[in-house]
Structure formats: C-alpha cells, structure tokens
Amino acid sequence: MDPVSNVIDKVEDALGHSPHPAVIALPLGAWAVSNIADLMNLATGDDTYEDTARVSMGIGLVGAAVAAVTGLRDYQAIPKERPSHDIATKHAIGNAIVSSLFTASYLLRCSAHQRGEATSPLARLLGLAGGGLGLYTAWLGGVLVFEHGEAVKPVMERQHLLEEQQRNQPAPFRRPISVGVGH
C-alpha cells in the first residue's frame, strides 16, 4: 500500500488535511441520489428512475472504495487509548455494513436489469437501509472531526504534542486529553 500512501500523503499536503472528508462526498451524494430515485420510481412508476438509482449506486460504490482506503489510513493514526478510537471503530464498521448493503442492492439490481425485470423490493430495501445507516455513520465521522479534531492536521499535531507531554509527566499528574476543533 506504499504507492497509495504516497499519493494520499501528497494530496494531504496539498489540502492541509486528510483527503477522507473530501472523498466521502462522492458516495454519500451518489447514494442519496439513488435513494431519492428509488422513492421517485415508487411514487411515479417512471422506470427511468430505476436506471438512475442503479447507476448512481454503482458510482457511490466506486467512491466508497476510495473513501475506505483514506479512512483506514486515518484510522491507523488514532491511538487505541484515545476516546475517539472507539467512535472511529464504530464509524468504520458501520461504513463496512453500509457498503455491503449497497453492494448487495447493486448486484440484485444489475441482475434484474440484465433479465429485463424491475428492481425487487429487497433491492430497494437494502439500498434504503444503507442510506439510513449511512446518515448515522456520516454523523459519527462529523463527531470525529468536529468534536475530537481527528484528521485535522493542526489539531492532531497539538494532540500528539500534549500526549507526549503527558507521557513525560509522573503518573499522579497525568489526565485524559481531548483536543477538538475550537478548543
């Protein structure tokens, strides 16, 4: 994964922060379009919405693969003893489930499309469940950034400095550290 890390490092240097928050806009947006297209198809009976839902879902899956790589890289930088690590773990596992739901829905949709059939209720339900859970995992991502300052370079540098200072303190003087955005 070294060549990938090198590319991510260069993007991070250019942005001044992790590329993960920018990358996640693609799957979130595409999956929102897919869910809305499904609802529009159900409301109007217009089959062109089925194509929109399927194609946008596929685009979201491609974006999710990139988001997963950048997210895992950020996750590895969070020390396990930091309170935000548990939140990041929930965020990662939740997003893996979201991607699995959308993948299953996408495969069912493609199969039905190849047979000339309409999208099944199960495929729609899986996609809508993925969209709903995705809202929760996106919120967790916001908590990581805005409340804990994860993947925000100046905040993280300050956090690492404070953690290093704490390690150098005698045990009775150590206390938990949390440096978020705006603290």
N, CA, C and O of each residue as an XYZ file, in Angstrom:
732
protein
N       0.827     -1.194      0.000
C       0.000      0.000      0.000
C       0.866      1.250      0.000
O       0.340      2.359      0.096
N       2.183      1.096     -0.105
C       3.094      2.228     -0.066
C       2.850      3.232     -1.187
O       2.814      4.429     -0.902
N       2.677      2.815     -2.464
C       2.410      3.807     -3.511
C       1.103      4.563     -3.246
O       1.005      5.758     -3.526
N       0.110      3.865     -2.708
C      -1.161      4.514     -2.389
C      -0.953      5.536     -1.275
O      -1.471      6.651     -1.341
N      -0.190      5.149     -0.254
C       0.099      6.073      0.855
C       0.843      7.311      0.359
O       0.595      8.422      0.825
N       1.747      7.111     -0.582
C       2.472      8.255     -1.132
C       1.532      9.232     -1.829
O       1.669     10.445     -1.674
N       0.589      8.712     -2.585
C      -0.387      9.566     -3.263
C      -1.251     10.297     -2.231
O      -1.490     11.499     -2.345
N      -1.711      9.558     -1.228
C      -2.544     10.170     -0.183
C      -1.744     11.242      0.554
O      -2.283     12.305      0.863
N      -0.468     10.984      0.839
C       0.381     11.986      1.502
C       0.470     13.264      0.688
O       0.391     14.360      1.241
N       0.634     13.132     -0.625
C       0.735     14.313     -1.486
C      -0.570     15.091     -1.514
O      -0.565     16.322     -1.479
N      -1.685     14.376     -1.576
C      -2.993     15.050     -1.547
C      -3.190     15.747     -0.202
O      -3.676     16.877     -0.141
N      -2.806     15.061      0.872
C      -2.928     15.651      2.206
C      -2.085     16.910      2.335
O      -2.533     17.903      2.909
N      -0.877     16.876      1.810
C      -0.017     18.067      1.845
C      -0.651     19.225      1.082
O      -0.592     20.372      1.527
N      -1.257     18.926     -0.067
C      -1.892     19.973     -0.872
C      -3.128     20.549     -0.176
O      -3.363     21.756     -0.219
N      -3.914     19.680      0.463
C      -5.139     20.126      1.124
C      -4.877     20.722      2.503
O      -5.609     21.604      2.953
N      -3.847     20.246      3.163
C      -3.584     20.654      4.534
C      -4.325     19.801      5.547
O      -4.300     20.085      6.744
N      -4.982     18.758      5.070
C      -5.701     17.820      5.952
C      -5.918     16.525      5.189
O      -5.616     16.430      3.999
N      -6.436     15.548      5.877
C      -6.721     14.259      5.246
C      -7.686     14.434      4.071
O      -8.603     15.251      4.151
N      -7.497     13.683      2.985
C      -8.446     13.764      1.874
C      -9.772     13.055      2.164
O     -10.727     13.210      1.404
N      -9.846     12.282      3.246
C     -11.043     11.491      3.521
C     -12.331     12.323      3.570
O     -13.320     11.929      2.952
N     -12.359     13.462      4.283
C     -13.602     14.237      4.316
C     -14.055     14.730      2.938
O     -15.254     14.872      2.695
N     -13.112     14.988      2.047
C     -13.487     15.431      0.704
C     -13.987     14.266     -0.146
O     -14.927     14.413     -0.927
N     -13.354     13.116      0.014
C     -13.677     11.944     -0.807
C     -15.059     11.380     -0.482
O     -15.748     10.877     -1.370
N     -15.465     11.461      0.779
C     -16.731     10.839      1.181
C     -17.945     11.516      0.556
O     -19.039     10.953      0.567
N     -17.765     12.714      0.012
C     -18.886     13.397     -0.629
C     -19.423     12.599     -1.826
O     -20.623     12.625     -2.099
N     -18.545     11.900     -2.531
C     -18.985     11.143     -3.705
C     -19.931      9.996     -3.338
O     -21.038      9.951     -3.874
N     -19.551      9.067     -2.451
C     -20.514      8.003     -2.140
C     -21.770      8.523     -1.442
O     -22.872      8.061     -1.736
N     -21.619      9.474     -0.525
C     -22.804      9.985      0.162
C     -23.777     10.635     -0.820
O     -24.983     10.398     -0.757
N     -23.251     11.447     -1.716
C     -24.104     12.115     -2.700
C     -24.736     11.145     -3.683
O     -25.927     11.231     -3.980
N     -23.927     10.220     -4.183
C     -24.443      9.253     -5.161
C     -25.508      8.356     -4.539
O     -26.521      8.052     -5.169
N     -25.272      7.933     -3.294
C     -26.252      7.057     -2.629
C     -27.520      7.819     -2.274
O     -28.607      7.241     -2.279
N     -27.399      9.107     -1.964
C     -28.598      9.916     -1.726
C     -29.421     10.015     -3.012
O     -30.645      9.895     -2.980
N     -28.749     10.232     -4.136
C     -29.443     10.276     -5.424
C     -30.136      8.940     -5.683
O     -31.280      8.907     -6.137
N     -29.447      7.847     -5.395
C     -30.021      6.519     -5.612
C     -31.281      6.320     -4.771
O     -32.298      5.844     -5.275
N     -31.211      6.683     -3.492
C     -32.381      6.534     -2.622
C     -33.537      7.411     -3.083
O     -34.686      6.971     -3.081
N     -33.245      8.639     -3.475
C     -34.299      9.539     -3.965
C     -34.898      9.000     -5.260
O     -36.113      9.056     -5.454
N     -34.047      8.476     -6.151
C     -34.552      7.906     -7.405
C     -35.459      6.709     -7.138
O     -36.473      6.536     -7.814
N     -35.103      5.889     -6.167
C     -35.970      4.769     -5.793
C     -37.335      5.266     -5.327
O     -38.367      4.742     -5.747
N     -37.339      6.254     -4.479
C     -38.600      6.802     -3.973
C     -39.406      7.439     -5.098
O     -40.630      7.311     -5.137
N     -38.723      8.126     -6.017
C     -39.415      8.735     -7.167
C     -40.015      7.658     -8.064
O     -41.119      7.830     -8.581
N     -39.300      6.549     -8.255
C     -39.824      5.447     -9.054
C     -41.079      4.875     -8.413
O     -42.065      4.600     -9.098
N     -41.040      4.699     -7.118
C     -42.210      4.167     -6.414
C     -43.389      5.138     -6.489
O     -44.537      4.714     -6.618
N     -43.106      6.439     -6.409
C     -44.165      7.448     -6.415
C     -44.768      7.657     -7.798
O     -45.968      7.905     -7.922
N     -43.934      7.558     -8.850
C     -44.415      7.904    -10.195
C     -44.577      6.703    -11.117
O     -45.330      6.763    -12.090
N     -43.878      5.617    -10.819
C     -43.903      4.464    -11.718
C     -42.999      4.645    -12.934
O     -42.971      3.781    -13.810
N     -42.273      5.736    -13.003
C     -41.374      6.026    -14.128
C     -40.116      5.168    -14.006
O     -39.339      5.327    -13.065
N     -39.920      4.256    -14.965
C     -38.803      3.308    -14.911
C     -37.429      3.936    -15.125
O     -36.419      3.312    -14.800
N     -37.363      5.156    -15.663
C     -36.051      5.787    -15.829
C     -35.394      6.036    -14.469
O     -34.169      6.122    -14.373
N     -36.208      6.150    -13.424
C     -35.640      6.318    -12.083
C     -34.894      5.056    -11.629
O     -33.959      5.143    -10.833
N     -35.300      3.894    -12.130
C     -34.582      2.658    -11.786
C     -33.155      2.709    -12.308
O     -32.214      2.338    -11.606
N     -32.998      3.175    -13.553
C     -31.647      3.296    -14.115
C     -30.821      4.306    -13.315
O     -29.649      4.067    -13.026
N     -31.431      5.421    -12.964
C     -30.736      6.439    -12.181
C     -30.284      5.866    -10.845
O     -29.149      6.087    -10.422
N     -31.170      5.129    -10.181
C     -30.847      4.538     -8.878
C     -29.687      3.554     -9.008
O     -28.766      3.571     -8.191
N     -29.725      2.706    -10.017
C     -28.688      1.690    -10.194
C     -27.335      2.321    -10.541
O     -26.316      1.974     -9.945
N     -27.330      3.242    -11.496
C     -26.067      3.850    -11.927
C     -25.458      4.689    -10.804
O     -24.254      4.612    -10.556
N     -26.273      5.481    -10.132
C     -25.724      6.309     -9.050
C     -25.229      5.433     -7.895
O     -24.265      5.786     -7.217
N     -25.882      4.304     -7.675
C     -25.423      3.387     -6.637
C     -24.043      2.830     -6.996
O     -23.171      2.727     -6.133
N     -23.847      2.478     -8.248
C     -22.539      1.984     -8.695
C     -21.455      3.036     -8.544
O     -20.338      2.727     -8.131
N     -21.781      4.279     -8.878
C     -20.828      5.381     -8.704
C     -20.476      5.528     -7.227
O     -19.314      5.734     -6.877
N     -21.473      5.421     -6.372
C     -21.227      5.504     -4.933
C     -20.311      4.403     -4.438
O     -19.478      4.636     -3.561
N     -20.454      3.206     -4.988
C     -19.588      2.096     -4.575
C     -18.126      2.346     -4.954
O     -17.218      2.012     -4.193
N     -17.907      2.931     -6.126
C     -16.528      3.265     -6.524
C     -15.957      4.311     -5.562
O     -14.822      4.190     -5.101
N     -16.750      5.328     -5.271
C     -16.303      6.350     -4.324
C     -16.066      5.791     -2.937
O     -15.155      6.229     -2.234
N     -16.882      4.827     -2.538
C     -16.733      4.223     -1.207
C     -15.410      3.470     -1.087
O     -14.810      3.434     -0.013
N     -14.958      2.873     -2.180
C     -13.673      2.160     -2.145
C     -12.536      3.137     -1.851
O     -11.643      2.833     -1.061
N     -12.568      4.301     -2.482
C     -11.542      5.315     -2.238
C     -11.679      5.863     -0.808
O     -10.682      6.072     -0.118
N     -12.911      6.089     -0.383
C     -13.148      6.590      0.982
C     -12.652      5.588      2.021
O     -12.126      5.978      3.063
N     -12.818      4.305      1.738
C     -12.362      3.278      2.679
C     -10.841      3.310      2.826
O     -10.321      3.202      3.936
N     -10.139      3.456      1.724
C      -8.672      3.491      1.778
C      -8.199      4.702      2.581
O      -7.337      4.570      3.450
N      -8.755      5.872      2.297
C      -8.332      7.075      3.022
C      -8.781      7.018      4.482
O      -8.068      7.484      5.371
N      -9.958      6.450      4.730
C     -10.461      6.331      6.098
C      -9.631      5.371      6.937
O      -9.343      5.650      8.101
N      -9.248      4.248      6.356
C      -8.407      3.291      7.083
C      -7.051      3.894      7.426
O      -6.488      3.634      8.489
N      -6.549      4.690      6.521
C      -5.261      5.360      6.790
C      -5.411      6.304      7.976
O      -4.549      6.327      8.856
N      -6.481      7.077      8.015
C      -6.716      7.977      9.152
C      -6.929      7.181     10.439
O      -6.445      7.566     11.503
N      -7.653      6.076     10.330
C      -7.956      5.238     11.500
C      -6.672      4.724     12.147
O      -6.562      4.698     13.373
N      -5.714      4.321     11.337
C      -4.453      3.790     11.853
C      -3.673      4.826     12.651
O      -2.830      4.465     13.471
N      -3.941      6.102     12.423
C      -3.211      7.167     13.119
C      -3.804      7.486     14.491
O      -3.218      8.261     15.247
N      -4.954      6.903     14.824
C      -5.611      7.199     16.102
C      -5.151      6.180     17.143
O      -5.427      4.989     16.998
N      -4.455      6.627     18.187
C      -4.027      5.687     19.233
C      -5.237      5.009     19.890
O      -6.277      5.636     20.090
N      -5.087      3.736     20.219
C      -6.197      2.958     20.783
C      -6.685      3.500     22.118
O      -7.856      3.333     22.459
N      -5.819      4.136     22.867
C      -6.231      4.638     24.178
C      -7.001      5.959     24.089
O      -7.574      6.402     25.084
N      -7.022      6.581     22.938
C      -7.737      7.841     22.769
C      -9.243      7.561     22.710
O      -9.653      6.604     22.052
N     -10.075      8.365     23.375
C     -11.530      8.137     23.365
C     -12.135      8.086     21.954
O     -13.112      7.375     21.719
N     -11.562      8.825     21.040
C     -12.103      8.850     19.682
C     -11.876      7.537     18.928
O     -12.505      7.308     17.895
N     -10.993      6.678     19.426
C     -10.736      5.414     18.730
C     -11.990      4.546     18.678
O     -12.273      3.924     17.654
N     -12.746      4.501     19.782
C     -13.985      3.713     19.799
C     -15.006      4.262     18.804
O     -15.697      3.499     18.129
N     -15.093      5.577     18.720
C     -16.012      6.195     17.765
C     -15.568      5.871     16.344
O     -16.392      5.545     15.489
N     -14.271      5.960     16.095
C     -13.737      5.656     14.759
C     -13.988      4.197     14.391
O     -14.243      3.886     13.227
N     -13.917      3.304     15.372
C     -14.189      1.885     15.116
C     -15.656      1.694     14.714
O     -15.948      0.974     13.759
N     -16.573      2.332     15.437
C     -17.997      2.260     15.073
C     -18.231      2.841     13.677
O     -18.998      2.297     12.882
N     -17.560      3.949     13.399
C     -17.670      4.603     12.089
C     -17.215      3.651     10.978
O     -17.886      3.513      9.956
N     -16.079      3.005     11.188
C     -15.529      2.100     10.173
C     -16.405      0.865      9.977
O     -16.708      0.490      8.844
N     -16.809      0.237     11.074
C     -17.652     -0.962     10.964
C     -18.996     -0.605     10.341
O     -19.510     -1.331      9.490
N     -19.553      0.510     10.768
C     -20.827      0.961     10.195
C     -20.717      1.192      8.704
O     -21.610      0.812      7.947
N     -19.622      1.816      8.271
C     -19.448      2.067      6.838
C     -19.218      0.786      6.058
O     -19.614      0.691      4.897
N     -18.586     -0.199      6.676
C     -18.439     -1.500      6.011
C     -19.817     -2.133      5.801
O     -20.071     -2.734      4.757
N     -20.694     -2.001      6.780
C     -22.061     -2.534      6.647
C     -22.833     -1.748      5.587
O     -23.542     -2.334      4.770
N     -22.695     -0.427      5.603
C     -23.358      0.415      4.599
C     -22.932     -0.021      3.197
O     -23.774     -0.220      2.321
N     -21.639     -0.165      2.991
C     -21.130     -0.577      1.671
C     -21.626     -1.966      1.292
O     -21.917     -2.224      0.123
N     -21.725     -2.857      2.267
C     -22.232     -4.215      1.999
C     -23.704     -4.175      1.590
O     -24.117     -4.889      0.676
N     -24.489     -3.345      2.264
C     -25.900     -3.220      1.905
C     -26.061     -2.679      0.487
O     -26.854     -3.199     -0.297
N     -25.307     -1.638      0.167
C     -25.387     -1.068     -1.179
C     -24.836     -2.032     -2.233
O     -25.350     -2.083     -3.350
N     -23.799     -2.794     -1.890
C     -23.259     -3.777     -2.841
C     -24.294     -4.849     -3.141
O     -24.509     -5.197     -4.302
N     -24.933     -5.373     -2.109
C     -25.971     -6.398     -2.313
C     -27.111     -5.837     -3.145
O     -27.601     -6.501     -4.059
N     -27.536     -4.621     -2.833
C     -28.611     -3.986     -3.595
C     -28.202     -3.808     -5.060
O     -28.976     -4.098     -5.972
N     -26.972     -3.328     -5.267
C     -26.483     -3.102     -6.623
C     -26.433     -4.400     -7.432
O     -26.834     -4.421     -8.596
N     -25.953     -5.463     -6.832
C     -25.880     -6.748     -7.542
C     -27.277     -7.260     -7.898
O     -27.492     -7.769     -8.998
N     -28.216     -7.127     -6.976
C     -29.603     -7.538     -7.269
C     -30.193     -6.694     -8.397
O     -30.886     -7.217     -9.269
N     -29.921     -5.408     -8.381
C     -30.425     -4.503     -9.419
C     -29.835     -4.840    -10.792
O     -30.550     -4.885    -11.793
N     -28.530     -5.074    -10.822
C     -27.880     -5.401    -12.104
C     -28.414     -6.705    -12.668
O     -28.656     -6.821    -13.870
N     -28.596     -7.677    -11.798
C     -29.131     -8.965    -12.224
C     -30.541     -8.804    -12.796
O     -30.854     -9.353    -13.852
N     -31.379     -8.055    -12.099
C     -32.748     -7.816    -12.580
C     -32.728     -7.044    -13.896
O     -33.499     -7.346    -14.807
N     -31.857     -6.060    -13.995
C     -31.768     -5.253    -15.221
C     -31.364     -6.121    -16.414
O     -31.908     -5.966    -17.507
N     -30.412     -7.033    -16.207
C     -29.970     -7.917    -17.291
C     -31.083     -8.854    -17.741
O     -31.144     -9.228    -18.913
N     -31.955     -9.232    -16.825
C     -33.086    -10.104    -17.162
C     -34.284     -9.315    -17.679
O     -35.295     -9.901    -18.063
N     -34.174     -7.989    -17.690
C     -35.270     -7.152    -18.148
C     -36.389     -7.013    -17.124
O     -37.525     -6.702    -17.481
N     -36.072     -7.241    -15.862
C     -37.065     -7.174    -14.792
C     -36.914     -5.882    -13.996
O     -35.880     -5.217    -14.041
N     -37.962     -5.554    -13.276
C     -37.942     -4.376    -12.403
C     -37.097     -4.665    -11.168
O     -36.864     -5.822    -10.817
N     -36.648     -3.616    -10.525
C     -35.893     -3.744     -9.273
C     -36.793     -4.364     -8.212
O     -37.940     -3.952     -8.043
N     -36.275     -5.339     -7.512
C     -37.066     -6.036     -6.496
C     -37.238     -5.173     -5.242
O     -36.434     -4.279     -4.977
N     -38.290     -5.452     -4.480
C     -38.448     -4.742     -3.197
C     -37.248     -4.965     -2.266
O     -36.864     -4.059     -1.526
N     -36.655     -6.165     -2.299
C     -35.490     -6.435     -1.459
C     -34.324     -5.529     -1.838
O     -33.647     -4.987     -0.964
N     -34.087     -5.363     -3.133
C     -33.002     -4.490     -3.582
C     -33.243     -3.060     -3.123
O     -32.312     -2.376     -2.697
N     -34.483     -2.610     -3.208
C     -34.809     -1.251     -2.750
C     -34.614     -1.136     -1.236
O     -34.050     -0.156     -0.750
N     -35.081     -2.133     -0.506
C     -34.973     -2.108      0.949
C     -33.511     -2.084      1.398
O     -33.151     -1.347      2.316
N     -32.672     -2.891      0.749
C     -31.247     -2.894      1.079
C     -30.618     -1.521      0.824
O     -29.823     -1.035      1.629
N     -30.976     -0.910     -0.288
C     -30.444      0.418     -0.608
C     -30.914      1.477      0.372
O     -30.128      2.317      0.809
N     -32.192      1.440      0.718
C     -32.708      2.424      1.675
C     -32.119      2.205      3.067
O     -31.853      3.167      3.787
N     -31.916      0.947      3.446
C     -31.267      0.660      4.736
C     -29.831      1.179      4.736
O     -29.370      1.747      5.726
N     -29.133      0.985      3.631
C     -27.776      1.517      3.513
C     -27.759      3.031      3.629
O     -26.879      3.601      4.274
N     -28.734      3.683      3.003
C     -28.823      5.140      3.085
C     -29.095      5.613      4.502
O     -28.499      6.586      4.963
N     -29.993      4.927      5.191
C     -30.304      5.303      6.572
C     -29.114      5.124      7.503
O     -28.793      6.013      8.292
N     -28.463      3.971      7.405
C     -27.290      3.718      8.246
C     -26.152      4.665      7.867
O     -25.371      5.081      8.723
N     -26.065      4.995      6.594
C     -25.034      5.927      6.135
C     -25.163      7.310      6.766
O     -24.160      7.987      6.992
N     -26.389      7.730      7.048
C     -26.575      9.013      7.735
C     -25.948      8.964      9.133
O     -25.308      9.920      9.572
N     -26.141      7.842      9.819
C     -25.574      7.679     11.162
C     -24.043      7.648     11.106
O     -23.381      8.318     11.899
N     -23.481      6.878     10.177
C     -22.023      6.783     10.119
C     -21.403      8.112      9.678
O     -20.294      8.444     10.096
N     -22.105      8.869      8.841
C     -21.614     10.200      8.458
C     -21.598     11.120      9.679
O     -20.669     11.907      9.859
N     -22.633     11.015     10.514
C     -22.672     11.799     11.752
C     -21.490     11.431     12.649
O     -20.848     12.309     13.226
N     -21.203     10.123     12.765
C     -20.043      9.701     13.563
C     -18.751     10.313     13.012
O     -17.877     10.725     13.775
N     -18.639     10.368     11.695
C     -17.469     10.997     11.088
C     -17.372     12.464     11.472
O     -16.283     12.975     11.737
N     -18.511     13.138     11.502
C     -18.525     14.529     11.944
C     -18.094     14.675     13.392
O     -17.376     15.614     13.737
N     -18.525     13.759     14.237
C     -18.111     13.771     15.647
C     -16.590     13.629     15.731
O     -15.940     14.327     16.510
N     -16.028     12.729     14.930
C     -14.577     12.529     14.948
C     -13.822     13.808     14.583
O     -12.816     14.146     15.207
N     -14.313     14.507     13.576
C     -13.617     15.703     13.113
C     -13.920     16.904     13.999
O     -12.996     17.561     14.480
N     -15.191     17.200     14.223
C     -15.555     18.456     14.873
C     -15.494     18.423     16.399
O     -15.274     19.459     17.028
N     -15.684     17.262     16.998
C     -15.605     17.184     18.454
C     -14.245     16.703     18.944
O     -13.797     17.088     20.023
N     -13.585     15.853     18.142
C     -12.306     15.289     18.574
C     -11.120     15.785     17.750
O      -9.972     15.535     18.118
N     -11.373     16.474     16.658
C     -10.293     17.017     15.844
C      -9.496     15.989     15.077
O      -8.399     16.291     14.609
N     -10.018     14.778     14.935
C      -9.286     13.738     14.195
C      -9.156     14.140     12.725
O     -10.087     14.674     12.121
N      -7.986     13.872     12.176
C      -7.652     14.119     10.773
C      -7.623     15.602     10.418
O      -7.617     15.960      9.241
N      -7.605     16.468     11.438
C      -7.427     17.896     11.222
C      -5.993     18.191     11.638
O      -5.683     18.246     12.828
N      -5.137     18.377     10.671
C      -3.688     18.378     10.902
C      -3.238     19.288     12.062
O      -2.525     18.801     12.939
N      -3.608     20.564     12.115
C      -3.120     21.390     13.232
C      -3.610     20.867     14.586
O      -2.871     20.897     15.571
N      -4.839     20.395     14.630
C      -5.383     19.869     15.884
C      -4.657     18.593     16.266
O      -4.316     18.398     17.432
N      -4.418     17.720     15.294
C      -3.759     16.450     15.580
C      -2.311     16.676     16.015
O      -1.812     15.975     16.895
N      -1.642     17.637     15.411
C      -0.272     17.929     15.839
C      -0.267     18.406     17.284
O       0.603     18.011     18.061
N      -1.223     19.249     17.655
C      -1.333     19.718     19.031
C      -1.669     18.550     19.961
O      -1.139     18.467     21.069
N      -2.544     17.651     19.515
C      -2.928     16.478     20.311
C      -1.708     15.592     20.582
O      -1.489     15.156     21.712
N      -0.925     15.332     19.548
C       0.268     14.487     19.718
C       1.269     15.145     20.670
O       1.892     14.463     21.484
N       1.425     16.463     20.572
C       2.324     17.183     21.458
C       1.863     17.060     22.916
O       2.673     16.794     23.804
N       0.566     17.254     23.157
C       0.031     17.133     24.510
C       0.164     15.711     25.040
O       0.476     15.511     26.214
N      -0.071     14.725     24.181
C       0.076     13.330     24.616
C       1.523     13.036     24.989
O       1.780     12.324     25.960
N       2.461     13.571     24.234
C       3.880     13.373     24.536
C       4.232     14.035     25.872
O       4.969     13.468     26.679
N       3.699     15.233     26.093
C       3.942     15.907     27.366
C       3.357     15.100     28.525
O       3.968     15.016     29.590
N       2.196     14.514     28.328
C       1.556     13.701     29.368
C       2.397     12.465     29.684
O       2.544     12.098     30.850
N       2.944     11.828     28.663
C       3.769     10.640     28.885
C       4.995     10.968     29.734
O       5.503     10.119     30.466
N       5.459     12.208     29.626
C       6.639     12.623     30.378
C       6.307     13.078     31.805
O       7.215     13.341     32.594
N       5.037     13.170     32.135
C       4.609     13.576     33.478
C       4.631     12.370     34.415
O       4.402     11.244     33.974
N       4.901     12.591     35.696
C       4.751     11.493     36.666
C       3.284     11.053     36.699
O       2.384     11.869     36.501
N       3.051      9.778     36.946
C       1.706      9.185     36.887
C       0.623      9.978     37.620
O      -0.470     10.120     37.073
N       0.860     10.502     38.822
C      -0.228     11.208     39.521
C      -0.700     12.467     38.790
O      -1.807     12.941     39.044
N       0.116     13.016     37.891
C      -0.234     14.262     37.213
C      -0.822     14.040     35.813
O      -1.181     15.002     35.134
N      -0.921     12.802     35.390
C      -1.482     12.505     34.059
C      -2.990     12.623     34.093
O      -3.631     12.262     35.080
N      -3.552     13.130     33.010
C      -5.008     13.214     32.897
C      -5.398     13.005     31.430
O      -4.575     13.205     30.536
N      -6.650     12.602     31.181
C      -7.079     12.403     29.793
C      -7.030     13.715     29.012
O      -7.296     14.792     29.546
N      -6.686     13.590     27.751
C      -6.582     14.768     26.885
C      -7.563     14.610     25.750
O      -7.667     13.540     25.150
N      -8.280     15.670     25.456
C      -9.146     15.711     24.276
C      -9.061     17.097     23.687
O      -9.481     18.072     24.310
N      -8.522     17.187     22.494
C      -8.366     18.460     21.825
C      -9.225     18.414     20.570
O      -8.865     17.753     19.596
N     -10.333     19.096     20.585
C     -11.216     19.128     19.424
C     -11.077     20.436     18.676
O     -10.311     21.315     19.069
N     -11.822     20.554     17.601
C     -11.832     21.790     16.819
C     -12.482     22.859     17.681
O     -13.557     22.645     18.243
N     -11.827     24.017     17.784
C     -12.362     25.119     18.554
C     -12.001     25.076     20.037
O     -12.432     25.943     20.796
N     -11.219     24.085     20.462
C     -10.806     24.006     21.880
C      -9.537     24.776     22.104
O      -9.035     24.826     23.228
